[in-house]
Amino acid sequence: MNNFFNLSSVPDEERFVELSFRISERVLQLLEEQRMTQKDLARKINKRESEISRWLQGNHNLTLRSIALIETALDNKFVKISGIDEE
């Protein structure tokens, strides 16, 4: 197959997929730790459960606003920026 159409061979696309899956995994882990469901999270941030499900499939392009909503709802900063979020 022509690499032009194979986005997974593009370094930034590989990084996007990696980050997307890591964020999804972390959110799912936090939900489990807090004994919350995707439905609970959806209610808490005023979104549809189907939207949360899409977000957590691991290949959705989450916006910074969506990430901030999730972090706030779960009371956990899971995205850290070097030099800013170091404690």
C-alpha positions, 0 to 999 in steps of 0.5 A: 500500500502506498505510504501516502495513505498509511497515516500510521507510518507518519511519526506525528500520527504515531505519537497522536495514537500513542497519546490518545490511547494513554489518555484513554487508559488513564481516564478508564483507570481513574473511573475504575478507581473512583468506582464511576461509570462512563455514564457517571462521567457523562452526567458530571460534565453534561455530555452524552454517554455515547460521546464519552464512549467515543472519547475513550476508544483511544483514537478520538482527538480530544480537545484541551477543553475536553481534557480539562473537563475530564480532569476537573470531573475526576479531580485528577490532573493526568496531563502534565506539562514539564516545567509547569506541573512539576511538584 
